[in-house]
Amino acid sequence: QVQLVESGGGSVQAGGSLKLSCVASGYIVNTCRMGWFRQAPGKEREVVSTISGDGATYYAGSVKGRFTITQDNAKNSLYLQMNSLKTEDTAVYYCAADAAIGGYCVNELNYWGQGTQVTVSS
């Protein structure tokens, strides 16, 4: 079974930094698209950053220049380095991945982590 286990969330002051980790089991991290998503109370889930199987990255405009997505094949893990945090970044952050079916990656975000809370105070 595929599992994505997140860690690294917590409470920090505005301007601080956090690094989120997502350790995958039953799944190789560079196989298909993976990414980080977040959901704040009363708001819809939004994409934060994604990385494709070939390493191409995407960042939401609100985090570009502050966040960096990386993967470590040796540790089979995905990371999100978050710098210059703002109160608007407060949300539950989720790690997600597309599945490979029949030799093809599908854009269905089949696998999700449990979520980790990030709280930024002023």
Accessible surface in RSA format (square Angstrom, percent):
REM  Atomic radii and reference values for relative SASA: ProtOr
REM  Chains: A
REM  Algorithm: Lee & Richards
REM  Probe-radius: 1.40
REM  Slices: 20
REM RES _ NUM      All-atoms   Total-Side   Main-Chain    Non-polar    All polar
REM                ABS   REL    ABS   REL    ABS   REL    ABS   REL    ABS   REL
RES GLN A   1   207.68 116.1 142.00 103.8  65.68 156.4  61.59 131.1 146.09 110.8
RES VAL A   2    41.55  27.3  16.60  15.0  24.95  60.1  16.60  14.4  24.95  67.7
RES GLN A   3   106.16  59.4 101.88  74.5   4.29  10.2  21.96  46.7  84.21  63.9
RES LEU A   4     9.12   5.1   0.45   0.3   8.67  21.8   0.45   0.3   8.67  23.3
RES VAL A   5    82.47  54.3  81.09  73.4   1.39   3.3  81.09  70.5   1.39   3.8
RES GLU A   6     8.88   5.1   0.00   0.0   8.88  21.1   0.00   0.0   8.88   7.2
RES SER A   7    61.83  52.2  56.24  75.1   5.59  12.9  42.51  90.5  19.32  27.1
RES GLY A   8    34.40  42.4   0.00   N/A  34.40  42.4  23.02  63.2  11.39  25.5
RES GLY A   9    30.31  37.4   0.00   N/A  30.31  37.4   2.43   6.7  27.88  62.4
RES GLY A  10    28.91  35.6   0.00   N/A  28.91  35.6  28.61  78.5   0.29   0.7
RES SER A  11    93.98  79.4  63.84  85.2  30.14  69.4  37.21  79.2  56.77  79.5
RES VAL A  12    30.53  20.1  20.80  18.8   9.73  23.4  29.79  25.9   0.74   2.0
RES GLN A  13   133.96  74.9 129.36  94.5   4.60  11.0  36.51  77.7  97.46  73.9
RES ALA A  14    52.35  48.1  29.45  45.5  22.90  52.1  29.79  42.0  22.56  59.8
RES GLY A  15    55.91  68.9   0.00   N/A  55.91  68.9  30.23  83.0  25.68  57.5
RES GLY A  16    25.77  31.8   0.00   N/A  25.77  31.8  24.61  67.5   1.16   2.6
RES SER A  17    59.38  50.2  38.48  51.4  20.90  48.1  22.68  48.3  36.70  51.4
RES LEU A  18    30.51  17.0  25.50  18.2   5.01  12.6  30.51  21.4   0.00   0.0
RES LYS A  19   107.41  52.4  92.48  56.7  14.93  35.5  41.19  37.1  66.22  70.5
RES LEU A  20     0.00   0.0   0.00   0.0   0.00   0.0   0.00   0.0   0.00   0.0
RES SER A  21    24.32  20.5  24.32  32.5   0.00   0.0   7.23  15.4  17.09  23.9
RES CYS A  22     0.00   0.0   0.00   0.0   0.00   0.0   0.00   0.0   0.00   0.0
RES VAL A  23    75.39  49.6  74.16  67.1   1.23   3.0  74.16  64.4   1.23   3.3
RES ALA A  24     5.86   5.4   0.00   0.0   5.86  13.3   0.00   0.0   5.86  15.5
RES SER A  25    53.74  45.4  49.55  66.1   4.19   9.7  46.91  99.9   6.84   9.6
RES GLY A  26    63.21  77.9   0.00   N/A  63.21  77.9  32.13  88.2  31.08  69.6
RES TYR A  27    21.64  10.1  10.53   6.0  11.11  28.9  16.85  12.7   4.79   5.9
RES ILE A  28   116.45  66.3 113.79  84.8   2.65   6.4 113.79  81.9   2.65   7.2
RES VAL A  29     1.12   0.7   0.37   0.3   0.75   1.8   0.37   0.3   0.75   2.0
RES ASN A  30    57.41  39.6  48.90  47.3   8.51  20.5   2.30   5.5  55.12  53.3
RES THR A  31    57.91  41.2  37.27  37.8  20.64  49.2  35.84  48.1  22.06  33.4
RES CYS A  32     2.24   1.7   0.00   0.0   2.24   5.3   1.21   3.1   1.03   1.1
RES ARG A  33    72.27  30.3  69.13  35.2   3.14   7.5  25.63  35.0  46.65  28.3
RES MET A  34     0.62   0.3   0.26   0.2   0.36   0.9   0.62   0.5   0.00   0.0
RES GLY A  35     0.51   0.6   0.00   N/A   0.51   0.6   0.19   0.5   0.33   0.7
RES TRP A  36     0.00   0.0   0.00   0.0   0.00   0.0   0.00   0.0   0.00   0.0
RES PHE A  37    16.22   8.1  16.22  10.0   0.00   0.0  16.22   9.8   0.00   0.0
RES ARG A  38    14.27   6.0  14.23   7.3   0.04   0.1   1.91   2.6  12.36   7.5
RES GLN A  39    74.86  41.9  70.87  51.8   3.99   9.5  11.52  24.5  63.34  48.0
RES ALA A  40    22.28  20.5  18.62  28.7   3.66   8.3  19.16  27.0   3.12   8.3
RES PRO A  41   122.11  89.0  94.16  85.8  27.95 101.6 106.37  87.8  15.74  97.8
RES GLY A  42    92.63 114.2   0.00   N/A  92.63 114.2  45.86 125.8  46.77 104.7
RES LYS A  43   146.09  71.3 133.48  81.9  12.61  30.0  85.07  76.6  61.02  65.0
RES GLU A  44   155.48  89.3 141.10 106.7  14.39  34.3  57.60 111.4  97.88  79.9
RES ARG A  45   125.43  52.7 100.49  51.2  24.94  59.4  18.08  24.7 107.35  65.1
RES GLU A  46    81.55  46.8  74.77  56.6   6.78  16.2  31.66  61.2  49.89  40.7
RES VAL A  47    48.23  31.7  42.33  38.3   5.90  14.2  42.33  36.8   5.90  16.0
RES VAL A  48     0.78   0.5   0.38   0.3   0.40   1.0   0.78   0.7   0.00   0.0
RES SER A  49     0.00   0.0   0.00   0.0   0.00   0.0   0.00   0.0   0.00   0.0
RES THR A  50    17.91  12.7  17.91  18.2   0.00   0.0   5.33   7.2  12.58  19.0
RES ILE A  51    11.46   6.5  10.99   8.2   0.47   1.1  11.04   8.0   0.42   1.1
RES SER A  52    35.82  30.3  33.41  44.6   2.41   5.5  33.48  71.3   2.33   3.3
RES GLY A  53    30.87  38.1   0.00   N/A  30.87  38.1  10.80  29.6  20.07  44.9
RES ASP A  54   129.62  90.8  86.47  86.1  43.15 102.0  51.32 120.8  78.30  78.1
RES GLY A  55    35.09  43.3   0.00   N/A  35.09  43.3  18.92  51.9  16.17  36.2
RES ALA A  56    64.37  59.2  49.06  75.7  15.31  34.8  59.87  84.3   4.50  11.9
RES THR A  57    70.56  50.2  37.61  38.1  32.95  78.5  14.71  19.8  55.86  84.4
RES TYR A  58   112.69  52.6 108.73  61.9   3.95  10.3  82.37  61.9  30.31  37.4
RES TYR A  59    44.98  21.0  32.60  18.5  12.39  32.2  25.60  19.2  19.39  23.9
RES ALA A  60    14.71  13.5  14.22  21.9   0.49   1.1  14.71  20.7   0.00   0.0
RES GLY A  61    70.62  87.1   0.00   N/A  70.62  87.1  38.29 105.1  32.32  72.4
RES SER A  62    66.24  56.0  42.43  56.6  23.80  54.8  50.90 108.4  15.34  21.5
RES VAL A  63     0.20   0.1   0.20   0.2   0.01   0.0   0.20   0.2   0.00   0.0
RES LYS A  64   150.67  73.5 130.26  79.9  20.41  48.6  72.94  65.7  77.74  82.8
RES GLY A  65    81.58 100.6   0.00   N/A  81.58 100.6  42.24 115.9  39.34  88.1
RES ARG A  66    33.15  13.9  27.72  14.1   5.44  12.9  26.89  36.7   6.27   3.8
RES PHE A  67     5.87   2.9   0.00   0.0   5.87  15.3   0.00   0.0   5.87  16.8
RES THR A  68    66.08  47.0  65.57  66.5   0.51   1.2  37.17  49.9  28.91  43.7
RES ILE A  69     5.87   3.3   0.00   0.0   5.87  14.1   0.00   0.0   5.87  15.9
RES THR A  70    62.41  44.4  59.45  60.3   2.95   7.0  54.28  72.9   8.12  12.3
RES GLN A  71    49.39  27.6  22.96  16.8  26.43  62.9   8.99  19.1  40.40  30.6
RES ASP A  72    46.13  32.3  41.96  41.8   4.17   9.9  12.91  30.4  33.22  33.1
RES ASN A  73    93.02  64.1  72.23  69.8  20.79  50.1  30.19  72.7  62.83  60.7
RES ALA A  74   103.74  95.4  56.96  87.9  46.78 106.4  69.58  98.0  34.16  90.5
RES LYS A  75   136.57  66.6 120.95  74.2  15.62  37.2  73.67  66.3  62.90  67.0
RES ASN A  76    37.73  26.0  37.73  36.5   0.00   0.0  21.67  52.2  16.06  15.5
RES SER A  77     2.98   2.5   2.98   4.0   0.00   0.0   0.23   0.5   2.75   3.9
RES LEU A  78     0.00   0.0   0.00   0.0   0.00   0.0   0.00   0.0   0.00   0.0
RES TYR A  79    32.62  15.2  32.62  18.6   0.00   0.0  23.49  17.7   9.13  11.3
RES LEU A  80     0.00   0.0   0.00   0.0   0.00   0.0   0.00   0.0   0.00   0.0
RES GLN A  81    55.11  30.8  54.72  40.0   0.39   0.9  27.04  57.6  28.07  21.3
RES MET A  82     0.00   0.0   0.00   0.0   0.00   0.0   0.00   0.0   0.00   0.0
RES ASN A  83    60.71  41.9  60.71  58.7   0.00   0.0  15.87  38.2  44.84  43.3
RES SER A  84    60.16  50.8  55.43  74.0   4.73  10.9  19.20  40.9  40.96  57.4
RES LEU A  85     2.23   1.2   0.00   0.0   2.23   5.6   0.00   0.0   2.23   6.0
RES LYS A  86    92.53  45.1  91.00  55.8   1.54   3.7  45.82  41.2  46.71  49.8
RES THR A  87    59.60  42.4  50.80  51.5   8.80  21.0  30.18  40.5  29.42  44.5
RES GLU A  88   125.86  72.3 100.41  76.0  25.45  60.6  70.16 135.7  55.70  45.5
RES ASP A  89     1.44   1.0   1.44   1.4   0.00   0.0   0.00   0.0   1.44   1.4
RES THR A  90    36.32  25.8  32.93  33.4   3.39   8.1  31.03  41.7   5.29   8.0
RES ALA A  91     1.94   1.8   1.50   2.3   0.43   1.0   1.94   2.7   0.00   0.0
RES VAL A  92    43.08  28.3  42.98  38.9   0.10   0.3  42.98  37.3   0.10   0.3
RES TYR A  93     0.00   0.0   0.00   0.0   0.00   0.0   0.00   0.0   0.00   0.0
RES TYR A  94    54.00  25.2  54.00  30.7   0.00   0.0  23.20  17.4  30.80  38.0
RES CYS A  95     0.00   0.0   0.00   0.0   0.00   0.0   0.00   0.0   0.00   0.0
RES ALA A  96     0.00   0.0   0.00   0.0   0.00   0.0   0.00   0.0   0.00   0.0
RES ALA A  97     0.00   0.0   0.00   0.0   0.00   0.0   0.00   0.0   0.00   0.0
RES ASP A  98     0.42   0.3   0.42   0.4   0.00   0.0   0.00   0.0   0.42   0.4
RES ALA A  99     4.08   3.8   3.87   6.0   0.21   0.5   4.08   5.7   0.00   0.0
RES ALA A 100    54.36  50.0  25.88  39.9  28.47  64.8  25.88  36.4  28.47  75.4
RES ILE A 101   101.38  57.7  92.98  69.3   8.40  20.2  95.82  69.0   5.57  15.1
RES GLY A 102    71.07  87.6   0.00   N/A  71.07  87.6  43.91 120.5  27.16  60.8
RES GLY A 103    78.09  96.3   0.00   N/A  78.09  96.3  38.93 106.8  39.16  87.7
RES TYR A 104   168.45  78.6 164.80  93.8   3.65   9.5 119.87  90.1  48.58  59.9
RES CYS A 105    65.79  49.8  39.17  43.7  26.62  62.6  19.48  49.3  46.32  49.9
RES VAL A 106    34.36  22.6  30.52  27.6   3.84   9.2  34.36  29.9   0.00   0.0
RES ASN A 107   123.59  85.2  94.70  91.5  28.89  69.6  21.02  50.6 102.56  99.1
RES GLU A 108   115.04  66.0  88.21  66.7  26.83  63.9  37.14  71.8  77.89  63.6
RES LEU A 109    33.37  18.6  28.26  20.2   5.11  12.8  28.26  19.8   5.11  13.8
RES ASN A 110    59.72  41.2  27.10  26.2  32.61  78.5  12.83  30.9  46.89  45.3
RES TYR A 111    65.25  30.5  62.39  35.5   2.86   7.4  35.40  26.6  29.85  36.8
RES TRP A 112    82.51  33.1  54.16  26.2  28.35  66.6  43.47  23.2  39.04  63.3
RES GLY A 113     9.97  12.3   0.00   N/A   9.97  12.3   1.59   4.4   8.38  18.8
RES GLN A 114   110.79  61.9  75.61  55.3  35.17  83.7  69.26 147.4  41.52  31.5
RES GLY A 115    12.99  16.0   0.00   N/A  12.99  16.0   0.61   1.7  12.38  27.7
RES THR A 116    19.42  13.8  13.71  13.9   5.71  13.6   8.43  11.3  10.98  16.6
RES GLN A 117    87.60  49.0  78.54  57.4   9.05  21.6  49.61 105.6  37.99  28.8
RES VAL A 118     0.00   0.0   0.00   0.0   0.00   0.0   0.00   0.0   0.00   0.0
RES THR A 119    50.02  35.6  49.73  50.4   0.29   0.7  38.48  51.7  11.54  17.4
RES VAL A 120     7.10   4.7   0.00   0.0   7.10  17.1   0.00   0.0   7.10  19.3
RES SER A 121    59.25  50.1  54.00  72.1   5.26  12.1  43.39  92.4  15.87  22.2
RES SER A 122   129.76 109.7  69.55  92.8  60.21 138.7  46.78  99.6  82.98 116.2
END  Absolute sums over single chains surface
CHAIN  1 A     6404.0       4637.6       1766.4       3372.4       3031.7
END  Absolute sums over all chains
TOTAL          6404.0       4637.6       1766.4       3372.4       3031.7
